[in-house]
Amino acid sequence: VCFSDFTEMMRALGYPRLISMENFHTPNFMLVSEVLLWLVKRYEPQADIPPDVETEQDRVFFIKAVAQFMATKAHIKLNTKKLYQADGYAVKELLKITSVLYGAMNTKGVERADLSEEDSSKFKFDLGSKIADLKAARQLASEITSKGATLYDLLGKEVELREARTESIARPLEINEAEKMMKVAIDCVLEEVQKTKDMLNNVALDEANLEAKIEKRKLELERSQKRLQTLQSVRPAFMDEYEKIEEQLQKQYSIYLEKFRNLTYMEQLLDDHRRTEQEMFE
């Protein structure tokens, strides 16, 4: 009966597709998400619900967005777990929305005043922009709770601290003791100043040492470059002999190639001759 009521209400509301019980024998999240998005748009055409349901995270976000939208706008409490199952149990949750829309349609009939763009923009539900605000609100709530607990503990000690504070204020100020404390504080400040000056001096000394090392490296680099240029411009003493030997090697190589070709040719002729003799012998 529940499913027949759902199909009849969806048909009366103008859903473009036919829905049968066989669609929900097995989990069918794509159909459930399509019906939910259609019902949300039917309730408020300008509702901003992300339609992506490809991944598991997208599906969870989609179900939460629809449930939060219906709870905020229509005061309809949906069971997100049953909706995510996308089976027969999801039909009961979908029926909660369709029954409200079906009742409104029967009550008002076709006469529904169209909201102006200005009025509808006031009720536009943008979940994506509210998530960051929700996280910030939760963080602020936790901080307020912790600060409130700390303030409560401090206020609990106020009775004891009030007496000590009153006693300290009522006690006359010792000039000598105050002078000693000021001297100690001045000595501490002077000591810190001296440490800072020593650090600055050390920084200047380190800077001078680094500049000296950089200058030394530059001189070494210049000497190395000059030596390289000198070595590149000087012709080795054995270069003339090397070129003569290379020229002779080239000539010997040409002779070797010629003899190798002749030897190969002669071996071929010898093979042909032996083959001919063998054929004549046979």
C-alpha positions as CSV (number, residue, x, y, z in Angstrom):
1,V,0.0,0.0,0.0
2,C,2.8,2.3,0.8
3,F,4.5,1.8,-2.6
4,S,1.2,2.2,-4.5
5,D,0.5,5.5,-2.7
6,F,4.0,6.6,-3.6
7,T,3.6,5.8,-7.3
8,E,0.2,7.5,-7.4
9,M,1.5,10.6,-5.7
10,M,4.5,10.8,-8.0
11,R,2.3,10.4,-11.1
12,A,-0.1,13.1,-9.7
13,L,2.8,15.5,-9.0
14,G,3.9,15.1,-12.6
15,Y,7.0,12.9,-12.4
16,P,8.0,12.2,-16.0
17,R,9.0,8.5,-15.5
18,L,7.0,5.5,-14.5
19,I,8.1,3.9,-11.2
20,S,7.5,0.2,-10.4
21,M,8.2,-1.9,-7.4
22,E,10.8,-3.8,-9.4
23,N,13.0,-0.7,-9.4
24,F,13.6,-1.1,-5.7
25,H,14.0,-4.9,-5.4
26,T,17.8,-4.2,-5.4
27,P,19.5,-1.0,-4.3
28,N,19.0,1.7,-7.0
29,F,20.8,4.8,-5.8
30,M,20.7,6.5,-9.2
31,L,16.8,6.4,-9.2
32,V,16.6,7.5,-5.6
33,S,18.9,10.4,-6.2
34,E,17.0,11.4,-9.3
35,V,13.6,11.3,-7.4
36,L,15.1,13.2,-4.5
37,L,16.5,16.0,-6.7
38,W,13.2,16.2,-8.6
39,L,11.2,16.5,-5.4
40,V,13.6,19.2,-4.0
41,K,13.3,21.2,-7.2
42,R,9.5,20.6,-7.1
43,Y,9.4,22.0,-3.6
44,E,11.8,24.9,-4.3
45,P,13.0,25.4,-7.9
46,Q,16.0,27.5,-6.9
47,A,17.3,25.1,-4.4
48,D,21.1,24.5,-4.8
49,I,21.7,20.8,-4.2
50,P,24.9,19.3,-5.8
51,P,23.8,16.6,-8.2
52,D,27.1,14.6,-8.3
53,V,26.6,11.0,-7.0
54,E,29.5,9.3,-8.7
55,T,31.6,8.4,-5.7
56,E,30.7,7.2,-2.2
57,Q,31.7,10.6,-0.7
58,D,29.5,12.5,-3.2
59,R,26.5,10.2,-2.4
60,V,26.9,10.8,1.3
61,F,27.1,14.6,0.8
62,F,24.1,14.5,-1.5
63,I,21.9,12.6,1.0
64,K,23.0,14.9,3.9
65,A,22.3,18.0,1.7
66,V,18.8,16.8,0.8
67,A,18.0,15.8,4.4
68,Q,19.2,19.1,5.8
69,F,17.3,21.0,3.1
70,M,14.0,19.2,3.9
71,A,14.5,19.6,7.6
72,T,15.2,23.3,7.3
73,K,12.6,24.2,4.6
74,A,9.7,21.7,5.1
75,H,10.4,20.5,8.7
76,I,10.5,16.9,7.3
77,K,12.9,14.6,9.2
78,L,14.4,12.0,6.8
79,N,16.3,8.8,7.8
80,T,19.6,9.3,5.8
81,K,20.6,5.6,6.4
82,K,17.4,4.3,4.7
83,L,17.8,6.8,1.9
84,Y,21.4,5.7,1.3
85,Q,20.2,2.0,1.1
86,A,18.1,3.0,-1.9
87,D,15.8,0.0,-1.6
88,G,12.2,-0.5,-0.4
89,Y,13.0,1.2,2.9
90,A,13.9,4.3,1.0
91,V,10.4,4.5,-0.5
92,K,9.0,5.2,3.0
93,E,11.3,8.2,3.4
94,L,10.5,9.4,-0.1
95,L,6.8,9.1,0.8
96,K,7.3,11.7,3.5
97,I,8.2,14.3,1.0
98,T,5.6,13.3,-1.7
99,S,2.8,13.2,0.8
100,V,3.5,16.8,1.8
101,L,3.7,18.0,-1.8
102,Y,0.6,16.0,-2.7
103,G,-1.4,17.4,0.2
104,A,-0.3,21.0,-0.7
105,M,-1.4,20.4,-4.3
106,N,-4.8,19.1,-3.3
107,T,-5.3,21.9,-0.8
108,K,-4.4,24.8,-3.0
109,G,-5.1,23.2,-6.4
110,V,-3.5,24.8,-9.3
111,E,-3.5,28.2,-7.7
112,R,0.0,28.8,-6.4
113,A,1.4,32.3,-6.2
114,D,4.8,32.5,-7.9
115,L,7.5,33.9,-5.6
116,S,9.3,36.9,-7.0
117,E,13.0,36.5,-7.6
118,E,13.7,38.9,-4.7
119,D,11.6,36.8,-2.2
120,S,12.9,33.5,-3.4
121,S,16.5,34.6,-3.2
122,K,16.0,35.2,0.5
123,F,15.2,31.5,1.0
124,K,17.8,30.2,-1.4
125,F,19.7,27.3,0.3
126,D,23.3,27.2,-0.6
127,L,24.8,24.3,1.3
128,G,28.3,24.6,-0.2
129,S,28.7,28.1,1.2
130,K,27.5,27.1,4.7
131,I,29.9,24.2,5.3
132,A,32.8,26.5,6.1
133,D,30.6,28.6,8.4
134,L,29.4,25.4,10.1
135,K,33.0,24.2,10.7
136,A,34.0,27.7,12.1
137,A,30.9,27.7,14.3
138,R,31.7,24.3,15.7
139,Q,35.3,25.4,16.4
140,L,34.1,28.6,18.1
141,A,31.6,26.6,20.1
142,S,34.3,24.3,21.4
143,E,36.6,27.3,22.2
144,I,33.8,29.0,24.1
145,T,33.1,25.8,26.1
146,S,36.8,25.4,27.0
147,K,37.2,29.1,27.9
148,G,34.0,29.0,29.9
149,A,35.2,26.1,31.9
150,T,38.5,27.9,32.6
151,L,36.7,31.0,33.6
152,Y,34.5,29.0,35.9
153,D,37.5,27.5,37.6
154,L,39.1,30.9,38.0
155,L,36.0,32.4,39.5
156,G,35.9,29.5,42.0
157,K,39.3,30.6,43.3
158,E,38.2,34.2,43.5
159,V,37.3,34.0,47.2
160,E,40.8,32.9,48.2
161,L,42.5,35.3,45.7
162,R,40.4,38.3,46.9
163,E,41.8,38.1,50.4
164,A,45.4,37.8,49.2
165,R,44.9,40.6,46.7
166,T,43.4,42.9,49.4
167,E,46.2,42.1,51.8
168,S,48.8,42.9,49.2
169,I,47.1,46.2,48.3
170,A,46.8,47.2,52.0
171,R,50.4,46.4,52.8
172,P,52.5,49.6,52.7
173,L,55.1,49.8,49.9
174,E,58.7,49.3,50.9
175,I,60.8,51.9,49.1
176,N,64.0,50.0,49.6
177,E,62.6,46.7,48.5
178,A,61.0,48.4,45.4
179,E,64.4,50.0,44.7
180,K,66.2,46.7,44.9
181,M,63.6,45.1,42.5
182,M,64.0,47.9,40.0
183,K,67.8,47.6,40.1
184,V,67.5,43.9,39.5
185,A,65.2,44.5,36.6
186,I,67.5,47.2,35.2
187,D,70.5,44.8,35.5
188,C,68.6,42.1,33.6
189,V,67.7,44.6,30.8
190,L,71.3,45.8,30.6
191,E,72.5,42.2,30.4
192,E,70.1,41.5,27.6
193,V,71.2,44.6,25.8
194,Q,74.9,43.6,26.1
195,K,74.0,40.1,24.8
196,T,72.3,41.7,21.8
197,K,75.3,43.9,21.1
198,D,77.7,40.9,21.3
199,M,75.5,39.1,18.8
200,L,75.6,42.1,16.5
201,N,79.3,42.2,16.8
202,N,79.6,38.5,16.0
203,V,77.3,39.0,13.0
204,A,79.6,41.7,11.7
205,L,82.7,39.6,12.3
206,D,81.1,36.6,10.5
207,E,80.1,38.9,7.6
208,A,83.7,40.1,7.3
209,N,85.0,36.6,7.3
210,L,82.5,35.5,4.7
211,E,83.5,38.5,2.5
212,A,87.2,37.6,2.8
213,K,86.5,34.0,1.9
214,I,84.4,35.1,-1.1
215,E,87.2,37.4,-2.3
216,K,89.7,34.6,-1.9
217,R,87.5,32.2,-3.9
218,K,87.2,34.8,-6.7
219,L,90.9,35.2,-6.9
220,E,91.4,31.4,-7.1
221,L,88.7,31.2,-9.8
222,E,90.5,33.9,-11.9
223,R,93.8,32.1,-11.6
224,S,92.2,28.9,-12.7
225,Q,90.6,30.5,-15.7
226,K,93.8,32.1,-16.8
227,R,95.7,28.8,-16.4
228,L,93.0,27.1,-18.5
229,Q,93.3,29.7,-21.3
230,T,97.1,29.3,-21.2
231,L,96.9,25.5,-21.5
232,Q,94.4,25.8,-24.4
233,S,96.6,28.1,-26.3
234,V,99.9,26.2,-25.9
235,R,100.6,23.5,-28.5
236,P,102.1,20.3,-27.0
237,A,105.7,19.4,-28.0
238,F,104.8,16.0,-29.3
239,M,102.0,17.2,-31.5
240,D,104.1,17.4,-34.7
241,E,105.3,13.8,-34.2
242,Y,101.8,12.7,-33.5
243,E,100.5,14.2,-36.7
244,K,103.2,12.6,-38.8
245,I,102.5,9.2,-37.3
246,E,98.8,9.7,-37.8
247,E,99.5,10.4,-41.5
248,Q,101.6,7.3,-41.9
249,L,98.9,5.3,-40.2
250,Q,96.3,6.5,-42.7
251,K,98.5,5.4,-45.5
252,Q,99.2,2.0,-44.0
253,Y,95.4,1.6,-43.5
254,S,94.8,2.3,-47.2
255,I,97.4,-0.3,-48.1
256,Y,95.8,-2.8,-45.7
257,L,92.3,-2.2,-47.2
258,E,93.6,-2.8,-50.7
259,K,95.4,-6.0,-49.8
260,F,92.4,-7.2,-47.8
261,R,90.1,-6.7,-50.8
262,N,92.6,-8.5,-53.1
263,L,92.9,-11.4,-50.7
264,T,89.2,-11.7,-50.4
265,Y,88.9,-11.7,-54.2
266,M,91.6,-14.4,-54.6
267,E,89.9,-16.6,-52.0
268,Q,86.7,-16.3,-53.8
269,L,88.4,-17.3,-57.1
270,L,90.0,-20.2,-55.4
271,D,86.7,-21.4,-54.0
272,D,85.1,-21.1,-57.5
273,H,88.0,-23.1,-59.0
274,R,87.7,-25.9,-56.4
275,R,84.0,-26.1,-56.9
276,T,84.5,-26.4,-60.6
277,E,87.1,-29.2,-60.2
278,Q,84.8,-31.0,-57.8
279,E,81.9,-30.8,-60.3
280,M,84.2,-32.1,-63.1
281,F,85.4,-34.9,-60.8
282,E,81.9,-36.0,-60.0
